[in-house]
Amino acid sequence: MREMSLVVTYHRQNNVVEIWMPQKRKDHFYEGWLYHILVDPLLRRVHRLVRSQVKPGSTLIDIGCGTGELLFSLADVCSELVGVETSKRMWSFADRQARARGFNNVQILFGDGAKLENFLAGSFDYAIACMVLHEMDASQRLPLLKEMQRLAPHVILVDYRVPPPANLAAAMCRFIERLAGRRHFRNYTSFINNGGLLALYESFSLSGRMEITLYSRCLHLVKTQ
């Protein structure tokens, strides 16, 4: 059966874009306000790093935008920001936050980040996936990267560095991932065992590469040049 769709107005191009909703998905207990309280503060350094890689006045799409905090941190830099989120709790939280905080250049969409074909190729300057790929089933990662490459000339990925360093920070990250649930931890494990971002990057033949490590070498940012 075909998925349901959500029609939204894409203000920059002043047209209507149809976004496919994800198939029925069970949201996790920590998604929404709890994630915002516990996890978002830990990612502020990541958000600052992403900000340093984005040119002023550019347009950007954030796949798996979560609570929207990365987008909000870029609202004074970018002219147009679009977030796409598959979790209904995360999407609802981010959408309310964008409206309440008056971010007129931020739009939050509920849909599948790998099925954005109604956005024209090259619609954005940057496509970002921050701490998203390790959460996904292995079969979903390359389709998402393909769509990101279609949407923007510059792709920015942030996720766990592989192999993980032998330090306390990496052990804590693994422990947190285990707490997120059985399926989440299985996806995290497959991401690590299959080589992480760099393996995906090489298998997809993305052009050029810049890498920056952070958080005691537990995370890294990989960007197309």
N, CA, C and O of each residue as an XYZ file, in Angstrom:
900
protein
N       0.839     -1.197      0.000
C       0.000      0.000      0.000
C       0.870      1.242      0.000
O       1.884      1.276      0.697
N       0.500      2.272     -0.768
C       1.298      3.474     -0.863
C       1.210      4.285      0.416
O       0.167      4.310      1.071
N       2.294      4.944      0.772
C       2.309      5.755      1.973
C       1.408      6.966      1.796
O       1.152      7.399      0.672
N       0.923      7.517      2.917
C       0.165      8.750      2.904
C       1.109      9.900      2.582
O       2.324      9.765      2.726
N       0.564     11.020      2.149
C       1.410     12.171      1.849
C       0.937     13.394      2.604
O      -0.226     13.499      2.993
N       1.861     14.313      2.803
C       1.577     15.576      3.455
C       1.981     16.671      2.483
O       3.121     16.697      2.020
N       1.061     17.577      2.168
C       1.352     18.656      1.247
C       1.686     19.910      2.037
O       0.912     20.332      2.896
N       2.831     20.501      1.751
C       3.268     21.698      2.452
C       3.634     22.769      1.428
O       3.917     22.457      0.271
N       3.629     24.009      1.847
C       4.037     25.099      0.970
C       5.501     25.405      1.221
O       5.919     25.663      2.350
N       6.256     25.370      0.161
C       7.682     25.657      0.249
C       7.872     27.123     -0.134
O       7.816     27.477     -1.311
N       8.097     27.972      0.872
C       7.992     29.408      0.683
C       9.066     29.988     -0.226
O       8.785     30.942     -0.952
N      10.283     29.454     -0.218
C      11.352     30.064     -1.003
C      11.021     30.054     -2.495
O      11.276     31.030     -3.200
N      10.455     28.950     -2.964
C      10.108     28.854     -4.377
C       8.641     29.194     -4.615
O       8.174     29.207     -5.754
N       7.921     29.467     -3.530
C       6.510     29.855     -3.613
C       5.677     28.821     -4.378
O       4.793     29.163     -5.163
N       5.986     27.565     -4.124
C       5.223     26.509     -4.767
C       4.802     25.491     -3.720
O       5.100     25.635     -2.534
N       4.100     24.455     -4.182
C       3.633     23.412     -3.271
C       4.462     22.159     -3.499
O       4.594     21.688     -4.628
N       5.018     21.622     -2.419
C       5.859     20.435     -2.509
C       5.184     19.305     -1.744
O       4.780     19.495     -0.597
N       5.055     18.140     -2.353
C       4.451     16.982     -1.708
C       5.548     16.147     -1.057
O       6.492     15.717     -1.720
N       5.414     15.926      0.237
C       6.395     15.160      0.999
C       5.754     13.859      1.458
O       4.674     13.869      2.047
N       6.417     12.742      1.188
C       5.876     11.452      1.629
C       6.094     11.268      3.119
O       7.207     11.409      3.625
N       5.013     10.952      3.809
C       5.114     10.615      5.220
C       5.763      9.247      5.371
O       5.583      8.387      4.509
N       6.526      9.023      6.462
C       7.082      7.693      6.694
C       5.991      6.700      7.028
O       4.921      7.071      7.509
N       6.272      5.433      6.770
C       5.335      4.404      7.180
C       5.187      4.436      8.696
O       6.046      4.966      9.401
N       4.102      3.871      9.187
C       3.812      3.930     10.616
C       5.041      3.542     11.420
O       5.623      2.478     11.210
N       5.426      4.401     12.330
C       6.659      4.237     13.095
C       6.361      4.455     14.561
O       5.671      5.412     14.910
N       6.858      3.603     15.419
C       6.663      3.752     16.844
C       7.696      4.737     17.390
O       8.900      4.491     17.327
N       7.211      5.846     17.921
C       8.118      6.836     18.473
C       8.709      6.332     19.784
O       8.088      5.542     20.495
N       9.924      6.801     20.096
C      10.589      6.415     21.331
C      10.227      7.363     22.470
O       9.897      8.526     22.238
N      10.289      6.866     23.680
C       9.870      7.639     24.852
C      10.691      8.908     25.026
O      10.188      9.894     25.565
N      11.941      8.903     24.581
C      12.838     10.031     24.817
C      12.731     11.109     23.749
O      13.369     12.155     23.874
N      11.954     10.888     22.715
C      11.891     11.842     21.616
C      11.027     13.044     21.998
O       9.993     12.892     22.649
N      11.451     14.215     21.596
C      10.726     15.430     21.935
C      11.407     16.187     23.053
O      12.617     16.410     23.021
N      10.627     16.578     24.036
C      11.143     17.455     25.101
C      12.258     16.800     25.907
O      13.199     17.485     26.307
N      12.177     15.466     26.161
C      13.220     14.799     26.944
C      14.552     14.804     26.200
O      15.598     15.036     26.807
N      14.524     14.553     24.898
C      15.733     14.632     24.073
C      16.283     16.052     24.108
O      17.494     16.256     24.193
N      15.396     17.015     24.043
C      15.806     18.417     24.069
C      16.544     18.762     25.363
O      17.524     19.508     25.349
N      16.069     18.219     26.465
C      16.668     18.520     27.767
C      17.987     17.774     27.969
O      18.956     18.346     28.467
N      18.024     16.495     27.581
C      19.166     15.646     27.908
C      20.248     15.601     26.833
O      21.434     15.525     27.156
N      19.858     15.647     25.567
C      20.817     15.414     24.487
C      21.227     16.692     23.767
O      22.405     16.879     23.464
N      20.282     17.563     23.494
C      20.618     18.781     22.750
C      21.777     19.570     23.356
O      22.627     20.050     22.606
N      21.850     19.725     24.686
C      23.000     20.454     25.243
C      24.344     19.797     24.924
O      25.356     20.487     24.800
N      24.358     18.479     24.793
C      25.603     17.766     24.485
C      26.048     17.977     23.046
O      27.212     17.762     22.710
N      25.112     18.400     22.197
C      25.415     18.545     20.776
C      25.710     19.989     20.373
O      25.893     20.273     19.189
N      25.757     20.892     21.334
C      25.988     22.300     20.979
C      27.333     22.512     20.306
O      27.452     23.349     19.410
N      28.336     21.774     20.721
C      29.644     21.898     20.078
C      29.577     21.426     18.628
O      30.207     22.010     17.746
N      28.809     20.367     18.390
C      28.609     19.878     17.025
C      27.922     20.949     16.187
O      28.312     21.200     15.046
N      26.904     21.574     16.755
C      26.171     22.610     16.033
C      27.077     23.788     15.688
O      26.973     24.349     14.597
N      27.954     24.164     16.597
C      28.895     25.255     16.324
C      29.862     24.873     15.200
O      30.223     25.706     14.368
N      30.272     23.610     15.188
C      31.182     23.147     14.142
C      30.494     23.175     12.782
O      31.076     23.632     11.798
N      29.252     22.687     12.726
C      28.499     22.734     11.468
C      28.343     24.177     11.011
O      28.513     24.484      9.831
N      28.023     25.046     11.935
C      27.853     26.468     11.619
C      29.116     27.041     10.961
O      29.030     27.860     10.046
N      30.273     26.606     11.432
C      31.534     27.124     10.887
C      31.777     26.669      9.456
O      32.626     27.232      8.764
N      31.036     25.646      8.998
C      31.225     25.096      7.655
C      30.197     25.607      6.651
O      30.247     25.251      5.474
N      29.265     26.442      7.113
C      28.173     26.904      6.263
C      28.365     28.375      5.912
O      28.607     29.198      6.795
N      28.261     28.704      4.648
C      28.448     30.081      4.198
C      27.210     30.926      4.474
O      26.086     30.458      4.288
N      27.402     32.150      4.911
C      26.270     33.063      5.164
C      25.399     33.241      3.922
O      25.898     33.319      2.799
N      24.099     33.302      4.146
C      23.153     33.520      3.060
C      22.788     32.281      2.276
O      22.033     32.367      1.308
N      23.308     31.119      2.673
C      23.053     29.884      1.930
C      21.711     29.266      2.332
O      21.063     29.709      3.280
N      21.311     28.232      1.588
C      20.101     27.471      1.889
C      20.511     26.065      2.313
O      21.528     25.546      1.854
N      19.719     25.452      3.189
C      20.157     24.195      3.804
C      18.968     23.326      4.143
O      17.921     23.819      4.563
N      19.138     22.017      3.956
C      18.143     21.047      4.395
C      18.807     20.097      5.385
O      19.898     19.587      5.132
N      18.144     19.865      6.508
C      18.651     19.005      7.580
C      17.780     17.756      7.637
O      16.616     17.822      8.032
N      18.347     16.613      7.239
C      17.607     15.351      7.226
C      17.709     14.701      8.602
O      18.808     14.484      9.115
N      16.557     14.391      9.195
C      16.549     13.877     10.555
C      16.843     14.998     11.531
O      17.733     14.879     12.374
N      16.101     16.083     11.418
C      16.421     17.312     12.156
C      16.122     17.239     13.644
O      16.502     18.141     14.390
N      15.443     16.175     14.096
C      15.186     16.023     15.529
C      14.382     17.173     16.100
O      13.334     17.526     15.559
N      14.857     17.759     17.183
C      14.144     18.860     17.842
C      14.346     20.194     17.139
O      13.766     21.199     17.548
N      15.158     20.218     16.091
C      15.357     21.436     15.319
C      16.457     22.348     15.807
O      16.660     23.420     15.238
N      17.180     21.952     16.850
C      18.165     22.855     17.445
C      19.300     23.223     16.485
O      19.786     24.354     16.520
N      19.727     22.299     15.638
C      20.764     22.641     14.667
C      20.257     23.707     13.705
O      20.972     24.665     13.408
N      19.035     23.549     13.218
C      18.450     24.544     12.326
C      18.350     25.899     13.006
O      18.679     26.926     12.413
N      17.895     25.895     14.250
C      17.710     27.164     14.963
C      19.049     27.868     15.174
O      19.122     29.096     15.166
N      20.104     27.079     15.362
C      21.432     27.671     15.555
C      21.973     28.299     14.273
O      22.932     29.071     14.306
N      21.346     27.959     13.137
C      21.779     28.486     11.840
C      20.821     29.540     11.291
O      21.025     30.048     10.189
N      19.785     29.869     12.047
C      18.734     30.740     11.529
C      19.223     32.144     11.205
O      18.657     32.816     10.343
N      20.266     32.588     11.887
C      20.797     33.926     11.596
C      21.893     33.898     10.532
O      22.423     34.945     10.160
N      22.232     32.716     10.046
C      23.283     32.566      9.027
C      22.680     32.270      7.663
O      23.097     32.847      6.659
N      21.700     31.373      7.622
C      21.128     30.913      6.356
C      19.872     31.693      5.985
O      19.148     32.185      6.851
N      19.631     31.794      4.690
C      18.440     32.498      4.223
C      17.201     31.612      4.275
O      16.091     32.108      4.468
N      17.383     30.304      4.105
C      16.268     29.357      4.091
C      16.718     28.034      4.678
O      17.738     27.480      4.268
N      15.956     27.527      5.640
C      16.294     26.283      6.321
C      15.083     25.361      6.324
O      13.982     25.772      6.689
N      15.290     24.114      5.916
C      14.225     23.119      5.916
C      14.705     21.909      6.712
O      15.800     21.398      6.480
N      13.883     21.461      7.642
C      14.179     20.245      8.387
C      13.174     19.165      8.034
O      11.990     19.447      7.852
N      13.643     17.927      7.937
C      12.768     16.785      7.648
C      12.945     15.774      8.771
O      14.072     15.430      9.129
N      11.836     15.297      9.328
C      11.901     14.401     10.484
C      10.855     13.298     10.366
O       9.707     13.564     10.010
N      11.252     12.047     10.667
C      10.333     10.903     10.578
C       9.602     10.608     11.879
O       8.576      9.927     11.875
N      10.124     11.118     12.999
C       9.466     10.910     14.281
C       8.396     11.968     14.481
O       8.684     13.163     14.419
N       7.162     11.539     14.720
C       6.085     12.507     14.886
C       6.291     13.370     16.131
O       5.966     14.557     16.120
N       6.823     12.789     17.195
C       7.094     13.558     18.400
C       8.159     14.623     18.159
O       8.000     15.777     18.556
N       9.244     14.220     17.503
C      10.318     15.168     17.211
C       9.817     16.271     16.286
O      10.053     17.454     16.530
N       9.124     15.873     15.223
C       8.599     16.848     14.265
C       7.678     17.852     14.949
O       7.805     19.058     14.738
N       6.746     17.354     15.772
C       5.802     18.230     16.453
C       6.520     19.198     17.389
O       6.192     20.383     17.443
N       7.505     18.679     18.125
C       8.267     19.524     19.050
C       9.025     20.602     18.279
O       8.973     21.778     18.640
N       9.732     20.201     17.216
C      10.524     21.155     16.436
C       9.638     22.200     15.773
O       9.986     23.380     15.749
N       8.503     21.784     15.238
C       7.597     22.715     14.583
C       7.062     23.750     15.572
O       6.998     24.938     15.257
N       6.680     23.298     16.764
C       6.196     24.228     17.789
C       7.293     25.197     18.207
O       7.043     26.389     18.382
N       8.505     24.684     18.365
C       9.627     25.538     18.760
C       9.920     26.600     17.697
O      10.161     27.762     18.025
N       9.899     26.203     16.438
C      10.170     27.160     15.355
C       9.150     28.287     15.362
O       9.503     29.451     15.172
N       7.883     27.945     15.582
C       6.837     28.961     15.604
C       6.938     29.836     16.850
O       6.830     31.060     16.774
N       7.145     29.191     17.997
C       7.193     29.935     19.255
C       8.382     30.888     19.308
O       8.296     31.963     19.902
N       9.489     30.491     18.685
C      10.705     31.304     18.734
C      10.833     32.258     17.550
O      11.828     32.970     17.420
N       9.821     32.266     16.691
C       9.754     33.253     15.624
C      10.748     33.086     14.504
O      11.190     34.075     13.919
N      11.116     31.841     14.186
C      12.061     31.595     13.091
C      11.290     31.510     11.778
O      10.832     30.437     11.387
N      11.153     32.621     11.117
C      10.357     32.682      9.892
C      11.040     32.022      8.698
O      10.381     31.701      7.709
N      12.338     31.820      8.779
C      13.061     31.193      7.662
C      13.317     29.705      7.897
O      14.117     29.089      7.193
N      12.631     29.129      8.893
C      12.783     27.702      9.211
C      11.456     26.995      8.977
O      10.414     27.434      9.464
N      11.503     25.902      8.231
C      10.314     25.092      7.969
C      10.602     23.645      8.363
O      11.618     23.081      7.956
N       9.716     23.049      9.149
C       9.894     21.677      9.625
C       8.863     20.784      8.944
O       7.661     21.027      9.053
N       9.328     19.750      8.242
C       8.440     18.846      7.521
C       8.467     17.456      8.147
O       9.514     16.974      8.582
N       7.309     16.828      8.184
C       7.188     15.447      8.658
C       7.205     14.541      7.439
O       6.247     14.518      6.666
N       8.292     13.791      7.261
C       8.375     12.940      6.089
C       9.641     12.117      6.052
O      10.443     12.133      6.985
N       9.806     11.402      4.964
C      10.927     10.494      4.757
C      12.030     11.228      4.005
O      11.833     11.655      2.868
N      13.181     11.374      4.637
C      14.288     12.112      4.037
C      14.869     11.474      2.794
O      15.601     12.132      2.055
N      14.567     10.217      2.544
C      15.059      9.546      1.337
C      14.060      9.641      0.185
O      14.318      9.133     -0.906
N      12.903     10.303      0.430
C      11.865     10.397     -0.601
C      11.415     11.840     -0.746
O      10.266     12.187     -0.475
N      12.351     12.668     -1.179
C      12.082     14.094     -1.345
C      12.155     14.483     -2.814
O      12.609     15.574     -3.157
N      11.701     13.574     -3.682
C      11.867     13.772     -5.124
C      11.112     14.987     -5.655
O      11.407     15.460     -6.752
N      10.151     15.497     -4.903
C       9.427     16.669     -5.375
C      10.153     17.982     -5.105
O       9.701     19.045     -5.531
N      11.280     17.909     -4.395
C      12.218     19.019     -4.379
C      13.119     18.860     -5.600
O      13.649     17.777     -5.849
N      13.289     19.920     -6.347
C      14.136     19.856     -7.530
C      15.581     19.569     -7.148
O      16.017     19.915     -6.051
N      16.314     18.947     -8.040
C      17.752     18.723     -7.832
C      18.442     20.069     -7.634
O      18.171     21.035     -8.348
N      19.338     20.111     -6.652
C      20.064     21.342     -6.373
C      19.232     22.415     -5.707
O      19.565     23.597     -5.798
N      18.148     22.028     -5.034
C      17.292     23.016     -4.377
C      17.986     23.741     -3.232
O      17.575     24.836     -2.848
N      19.041     23.131     -2.684
C      19.729     23.697     -1.522
C      21.227     23.777     -1.767
O      21.768     23.091     -2.635
N      21.881     24.617     -0.995
C      23.340     24.692     -1.033
C      23.973     23.577     -0.214
O      25.026     23.053     -0.577
N      23.320     23.210      0.909
C      23.853     22.191      1.810
C      22.756     21.193      2.175
O      21.599     21.567      2.369
N      23.137     19.922      2.266
C      22.288     18.879      2.842
C      23.059     18.265      3.998
O      24.211     17.860      3.842
N      22.418     18.199      5.161
C      23.089     17.767      6.390
C      22.352     16.596      7.019
O      21.121     16.562      7.028
N      23.105     15.637      7.544
C      22.559     14.567      8.387
C      23.458     14.484      9.617
O      24.600     14.032      9.530
N      22.947     14.915     10.738
C      23.737     15.002     11.972
C      23.263     13.961     12.987
O      22.145     14.049     13.497
N      24.108     12.986     13.274
C      23.799     11.914     14.229
C      22.530     11.155     13.829
O      21.676     10.849     14.661
N      22.438     10.867     12.541
C      21.248     10.210     11.988
C      21.559      8.823     11.432
O      20.820      7.871     11.686
N      22.649      8.706     10.675
C      22.897      7.467      9.931
C      23.082      6.256     10.832
O      22.707      5.150     10.444
N      23.647      6.428     12.022
C      23.839      5.277     12.912
C      22.519      4.768     13.478
O      22.459      3.648     13.985
N      21.454      5.578     13.400
C      20.148      5.169     13.908
C      19.351      4.364     12.891
O      18.375      3.704     13.246
N      19.759      4.415     11.638
C      18.969      3.851     10.550
C      19.313      2.392     10.281
O      20.417      1.933     10.572
N      18.340      1.672      9.716
C      18.631      0.333      9.201
C      19.690      0.463      8.109
O      19.709      1.454      7.378
N      20.558     -0.518      7.996
C      21.654     -0.463      7.030
C      21.155     -0.223      5.601
O      21.806      0.477      4.825
N      20.010     -0.799      5.257
C      19.487     -0.676      3.887
C      19.009      0.729      3.559
O      18.818      1.053      2.387
N      18.812      1.570      4.566
C      18.278      2.914      4.338
C      19.368      3.970      4.158
O      19.079      5.086      3.727
N      20.596      3.636      4.479
C      21.644      4.667      4.520
C      22.043      5.168      3.147
O      22.096      6.379      2.932
N      22.324      4.280      2.218
C      22.741      4.727      0.886
C      21.636      5.474      0.142
O      21.936      6.474     -0.510
N      20.358      5.038      0.205
C      19.298      5.839     -0.425
C      19.219      7.258      0.136
O      18.952      8.208     -0.600
N      19.450      7.397      1.434
C      19.438      8.734      2.019
C      20.589      9.579      1.480
O      20.394     10.743      1.129
N      21.781      9.003      1.414
C      22.924      9.740      0.875
C      22.700     10.118     -0.586
O      23.072     11.214     -1.006
N      22.104      9.230     -1.354
C      21.816      9.518     -2.759
C      20.899     10.718     -2.878
O      21.106     11.584     -3.727
N      19.887     10.769     -2.027
C      18.944     11.891     -2.067
C      19.607     13.183     -1.614
O      19.342     14.241     -2.184
N      20.466     13.117     -0.600
C      21.174     14.302     -0.142
C      22.074     14.855     -1.241
O      22.132     16.067     -1.450
N      22.772     13.970     -1.940
C      23.660     14.403     -3.019
C      22.866     15.037     -4.156
O      23.349     15.961     -4.811
N      21.654     14.548     -4.393
C      20.809     15.130     -5.432
C      20.329     16.527     -5.045
O      20.221     17.413     -5.892
N      20.046     16.712     -3.772
C      19.445     17.960     -3.316
C      20.428     19.109     -3.194
O      20.037     20.270     -3.318
N      21.716     18.803     -2.950
C      22.662     19.878     -2.665
C      24.066     19.516     -3.143
O      24.441     18.343     -3.110
N      24.850     20.500     -3.586
C      26.225     20.227     -4.009
C      27.165     19.941     -2.847
O      28.218     19.329     -3.027
N      26.779     20.387     -1.652
C      27.621     20.175     -0.473
C      26.864     19.314      0.542
O      25.772     19.671      0.984
N      27.457     18.188      0.900
C      26.867     17.266      1.879
C      27.723     17.283      3.136
O      28.944     17.139      3.065
N      27.077     17.461      4.292
C      27.770     17.443      5.579
C      27.178     16.324      6.431
O      25.972     16.286      6.671
N      28.039     15.416      6.883
C      27.624     14.293      7.719
C      28.352     14.363      9.051
O      29.556     14.614      9.091
N      27.632     14.145     10.131
C      28.237     14.065     11.465
C      27.750     12.793     12.124
O      26.546     12.542     12.183
N      28.679     11.985     12.623
C      28.280     10.749     13.306
C      29.477     10.177     14.053
O      30.534     10.803     14.134
N      29.294      8.981     14.594
C      30.361      8.326     15.341
C      31.544      7.996     14.433
O      31.376      7.587     13.284
N      32.725      8.183     14.973
C      33.941      7.862     14.248
C      34.243      6.367     14.398
O      34.090      5.800     15.480
N      34.668      5.743     13.309
C      34.967      4.310     13.296
C      36.396      4.095     12.818
O      36.798      4.668     11.805
N      37.192      3.256     13.548
C      36.816      2.546     14.779
C      36.743      3.499     15.970
O      37.451      4.506     15.998
N      35.887      3.190     16.960
C      35.796      4.049     18.136
C      37.116      4.052     18.889
O      37.802      3.031     18.935
N      37.484      5.187     19.482
C      38.714      5.223     20.279
C      38.564      4.405     21.551
O      37.451      4.194     22.033
N      39.668      3.954     22.087
C      39.647      3.170     23.336
C      39.729      4.137     24.515
O      40.755      4.235     25.188
N      38.622      4.852     24.750
C      38.607      5.787     25.873
C      37.242      5.779     26.555
O      36.299      5.145     26.081
N      37.155      6.489     27.667
C      35.922      6.506     28.457
C      34.776      7.151     27.694
O      33.631      6.714     27.805
N      35.074      8.182     26.925
C      34.026      8.866     26.167
C      33.333      7.915     25.205
O      32.107      7.934     25.094
N      34.098      7.086     24.510
C      33.525      6.119     23.571
C      32.691      5.068     24.296
O      31.645      4.647     23.800
N      33.154      4.645     25.470
C      32.399      3.673     26.267
C      31.064      4.261     26.705
O      30.048      3.566     26.713
N      31.068      5.540     27.068
C      29.834      6.207     27.476
C      28.872      6.332     26.292
O      27.665      6.153     26.453
N      29.394      6.635     25.124
C      28.555      6.726     23.923
C      27.881      5.385     23.638
O      26.688      5.335     23.339
N      28.636      4.323     23.730
C      28.081      2.987     23.487
C      26.994      2.666     24.508
O      25.962      2.090     24.163
N      27.226      3.040     25.760
C      26.244      2.800     26.816
C      24.947      3.562     26.535
O      23.857      3.016     26.703
N      25.063      4.817     26.111
C      23.888      5.632     25.793
C      23.117      5.029     24.625
O      21.886      4.990     24.645
N      23.832      4.563     23.615
C      23.177      3.951     22.457
C      22.428      2.684     22.859
O      21.363      2.395     22.315
N      22.972      1.937     23.795
C      22.295      0.724     24.267
C      20.995      1.066     24.991
O      19.999      0.352     24.875
N      21.021      2.172     25.740
C      19.824      2.595     26.472
C      18.679      2.995     25.540
O      17.515      2.981     25.942
N      19.005      3.348     24.304
C      17.995      3.835     23.366
C      17.087      2.733     22.833
O      16.124      3.022     22.124
N      17.375      1.481     23.159
C      16.497      0.399     22.732
C      17.195     -0.630     21.855
O      18.258     -0.367     21.292
N      16.584     -1.802     21.749
C      17.210     -2.930     21.051
C      17.438     -2.642     19.579
O      18.534     -2.867     19.066
N      16.420     -2.148     18.895
C      16.573     -1.897     17.455
C      17.583     -0.774     17.216
O      18.418     -0.864     16.316
N      17.504      0.264     18.012
C      18.439      1.381     17.882
C      19.874      0.891     18.060
O      20.761      1.254     17.287
N      20.096      0.071     19.075
C      21.450     -0.423     19.332
C      21.916     -1.361     18.236
O      23.099     -1.374     17.896
N      21.008     -2.146     17.677
C      21.370     -3.024     16.556
C      21.819     -2.196     15.354
O      22.791     -2.548     14.685
N      21.122     -1.110     15.080
C      21.508     -0.244     13.962
C      22.844      0.442     14.240
O      23.686      0.558     13.349
N      23.030      0.891     15.468
C      24.308      1.507     15.853
C      25.450      0.503     15.652
O      26.500      0.854     15.114
N      25.242     -0.742     16.084
C      26.268     -1.777     15.960
C      26.594     -2.068     14.496
O      27.758     -2.244     14.138
N      25.561     -2.117     13.650
C      25.802     -2.372     12.226
C      26.549     -1.204     11.592
O      27.384     -1.406     10.711
N      26.254      0.009     12.032
C      26.954      1.195     11.531
C      28.444      1.105     11.860
O      29.288      1.368     11.003
N      28.764      0.734     13.097
C      30.160      0.607     13.532
C      30.836     -0.544     12.788
O      31.940     -0.388     12.267
N      30.170     -1.699     12.741
C      30.782     -2.885     12.126
C      30.998     -2.739     10.624
O      31.863     -3.402     10.051
N      30.214     -1.873      9.985
C      30.328     -1.692      8.539
C      31.196     -0.505      8.147
O      31.234     -0.123      6.978
N      31.898      0.083      9.123
C      32.888      1.106      8.789
C      32.456      2.542      8.933
O      33.243      3.450      8.667
N      31.206      2.779      9.355
C      30.766      4.131      9.639
C      30.691      5.054      8.433
O      30.474      4.609      7.306
N      30.874      6.347      8.685
C      30.709      7.364      7.652
C      31.673      7.202      6.489
O      31.273      7.318      5.330
N      32.933      6.936      6.786
C      33.927      6.897      5.716
C      33.665      5.753      4.747
O      33.882      5.892      3.543
N      33.198      4.622      5.268
C      32.864      3.494      4.390
C      31.678      3.845      3.500
O      31.675      3.520      2.313
N      30.673      4.505      4.065
C      29.526      4.939      3.271
C      29.949      5.959      2.225
O      29.533      5.903      1.068
N      30.769      6.870      2.654
C      31.270      7.924      1.783
C      31.994      7.343      0.574
O      31.753      7.751     -0.562
N      32.876      6.394      0.829
C      33.662      5.790     -0.253
C      32.806      4.906     -1.159
O      33.004      4.887     -2.374
N      31.865      4.182     -0.576
C      31.019      3.308     -1.394
C      30.091      4.107     -2.284
O      29.638      3.615     -3.317
N      29.804      5.352     -1.885
C      28.902      6.184     -2.669
C      29.650      7.122     -3.609
O      29.037      7.834     -4.404
N      30.975      7.118     -3.513
C      31.836      7.915     -4.396
C      31.512      9.407     -4.343
O      31.451     10.071     -5.377
N      31.306      9.929     -3.134
C      31.118     11.365     -2.983
C      32.419     12.082     -3.323
O      33.503     11.589     -3.010
N      32.315     13.234     -3.958
C      33.503     13.926     -4.454
C      34.180     14.743     -3.366
O      33.529     15.498     -2.643
N      35.501     14.584     -3.257
C      36.261     15.363     -2.281
C      35.908     14.972     -0.857
O      34.920     14.274     -0.629
N      36.700     15.414      0.089
C      36.358     15.101      1.477
C      37.193     15.931      2.432
O      38.400     16.094      2.251
N      36.526     16.454      3.453
C      37.195     17.095      4.556
C      36.674     16.446      5.837
O      35.470     16.229      5.973
N      37.555     16.140      6.762
C      37.147     15.464      7.993
C      37.669     16.235      9.205
O      38.823     16.662      9.237
N      36.792     16.406     10.205
C      37.153     17.046     11.476
C      36.663     16.147     12.604
O      35.491     15.770     12.627
N      37.536     15.802     13.533
C      37.139     14.975     14.674
C      36.876     15.848     15.886
O      37.414     16.949     16.004
N      36.042     15.344     16.786
C      35.708     16.081     18.000
C      35.213     15.123     19.067
O      35.054     13.927     18.823
N      34.967     15.669     20.266
C      34.518     14.890     21.421
C      35.421     13.686     21.685
O      34.994     12.534     21.603
N      36.675     13.984     22.001
C      37.649     12.928     22.334
C      37.761     11.884     21.225
O      37.937     10.695     21.493
N      37.657     12.343     19.972
C      37.765     11.503     18.786
C      36.624     10.500     18.649
O      36.732      9.530     17.899
N      35.526     10.737     19.377
C      34.371      9.839     19.272
C      33.496     10.169     18.067
O      32.882      9.275     17.485
N      33.433     11.444     17.687
C      32.605     11.891     16.576
C      33.475     12.517     15.506
O      34.605     12.929     15.767
N      32.939     12.583     14.303
C      33.617     13.340     13.264
C      32.616     13.929     12.299
O      31.513     13.415     12.116
N      33.034     15.026     11.685
C      32.282     15.683     10.635
C      32.997     15.407      9.325
O      34.208     15.597      9.212
N      32.235     14.957      8.340
C      32.763     14.684      7.008
C      31.980     15.541      6.022
O      30.749     15.532      6.022
N      32.692     16.274      5.190
C      32.040     17.221      4.276
C      32.601     17.062      2.870
O      33.807     16.904      2.678
N      31.702     17.107      1.890
C      32.142     17.132      0.496
C      32.726     18.508      0.197
O      32.252     19.518      0.715
N      33.760     18.538     -0.644
C      34.417     19.800     -0.974
C      33.822     20.437     -2.214
O      34.263     21.509     -2.629
